[in-house]
Amino acid sequence: MTSPATPKSARSTRSSDKAEPAASYESALDELETLVAQLENGQLPLDQLLGHYQRGAELLAFCRARLDAVEHQIKVLEDGEPKPWDGQ
């Protein structure tokens, strides 16, 4: 008698339910590029596909927020009013 097959949960990226926030813009971008490549491959099971998509949306929002913060800081500097940037 064979035991029932258990689904493999090995994932090469952090697409778990409680994914860690990205450490930096660059690491978020690297992880996002990896996720996109895996999604485009089309070989993921449905549950992993959804998890990767959700993580990608989180990473995209993080990257956009970081870029917006940098853009805002540049505008402040261009107006001659340098202010410390807290990175948030």
FENGIRA-V195137 format. One record per residue. N is the residue number from 1. OMEGA is omega in degrees with one decimal (NA if undefined). Layout:
n->N omega->OMEGA
n->N omega->OMEGA
This chain:
n->1 omega->-178.3
n->2 omega->178.1
n->3 omega->-179.8
n->4 omega->-179.4
n->5 omega->176.5
n->6 omega->-178.2
n->7 omega->177.5
n->8 omega->179.3
n->9 omega->178.5
n->10 omega->-179.7
n->11 omega->-178.9
n->12 omega->177.9
n->13 omega->-179.6
n->14 omega->-179.1
n->15 omega->179.8
n->16 omega->-179.0
n->17 omega->-179.8
n->18 omega->-177.9
n->19 omega->178.1
n->20 omega->173.2
n->21 omega->-179.8
n->22 omega->-179.2
n->23 omega->-178.6
n->24 omega->176.6
n->25 omega->-177.2
n->26 omega->179.3
n->27 omega->177.0
n->28 omega->179.5
n->29 omega->177.3
n->30 omega->-179.5
n->31 omega->179.0
n->32 omega->178.1
n->33 omega->177.7
n->34 omega->179.2
n->35 omega->-179.8
n->36 omega->178.8
n->37 omega->179.2
n->38 omega->178.3
n->39 omega->-179.7
n->40 omega->179.1
n->41 omega->176.7
n->42 omega->-176.4
n->43 omega->-178.1
n->44 omega->171.7
n->45 omega->-173.9
n->46 omega->-178.4
n->47 omega->177.1
n->48 omega->178.2
n->49 omega->179.6
n->50 omega->178.5
n->51 omega->178.0
n->52 omega->179.8
n->53 omega->179.5
n->54 omega->178.8
n->55 omega->177.7
n->56 omega->177.7
n->57 omega->177.2
n->58 omega->-179.1
n->59 omega->178.3
n->60 omega->178.1
n->61 omega->178.0
n->62 omega->-179.1
n->63 omega->178.7
n->64 omega->179.6
n->65 omega->178.6
n->66 omega->178.9
n->67 omega->176.9
n->68 omega->179.4
n->69 omega->178.7
n->70 omega->178.4
n->71 omega->178.4
n->72 omega->179.9
n->73 omega->178.4
n->74 omega->177.9
n->75 omega->178.3
n->76 omega->-179.7
n->77 omega->-179.7
n->78 omega->178.9
n->79 omega->178.5
n->80 omega->-179.7
n->81 omega->-179.1
n->82 omega->177.9
n->83 omega->177.2
n->84 omega->-179.9
n->85 omega->-178.0
n->86 omega->177.6
n->87 omega->-178.9
n->88 omega->NA
